[in-house]
Amino acid sequence: MLCRGDPGELTGAGGASYCIHILTRLLNPKFFVMKTFRISIVLALCFFATSFAFASPTAINPNSELRKEVAKLIKTPELSKKGIAETQAVITFTVNENKEIVVLKVVCESEYITEYIQQSLNKQKVDADGLEAFTEYNLRVAFRSEKA
């Protein structure tokens, strides 16, 4: 309700003038311009925030130098001792300003492989060309048991 009170109470001079004041304020072009401007700024900020929030990490080229260095650091886990024939993992990591790997997430079926990858890679130095500090990288690795 735009006006305070019941319509029956608007018979006095105070009630009617209050309603007129509200209506003139709402119909003022400056009010609409400022309101529209504020809403457009808020929508633009929301759009940019969501676009950065859903930015996907950089996938690593299979032939890249970084992938080869990460593969050397992981080495070969003892899958047969843990009863694992084969498995895959997706590693999300970043490289800090000291060129050290910081593992952000490892997605794998096996908890053993997840912990093994985190211990093998976290805080290890890499010296690959074209590294950007604090860029998220995705790397998919596959493991097969030698006895499989």
C-alpha angles and dihedrals in degrees: 000000000000098000127051119243131017121311087248090062093056093080091093122081093248097057097046094046090051091053091048090050091053093047094049090049092051093047094048110116092218090058091054094045093050093044092049091047092051093048092049091050092050092048092049091051091049091050094051093045092053093045090056093042092057097041108132122230119255114268114226119238110242091233096046125124092235092057091051092050093048090049090053091051094050094050115174123317119213098255098163092058089055094045094247116142096183139339143168132222136192113213122199112193144149134211119233127216090273090058091249121144116243110194110217101176140353118198113197139135092235121069088201092059092045092055092041092055093046092051093044097049110027113107093359116140120238126192105197125144120250098025116157116206115242094008112136115236129194120209127180116205131181128205129198127187115242090227094052 
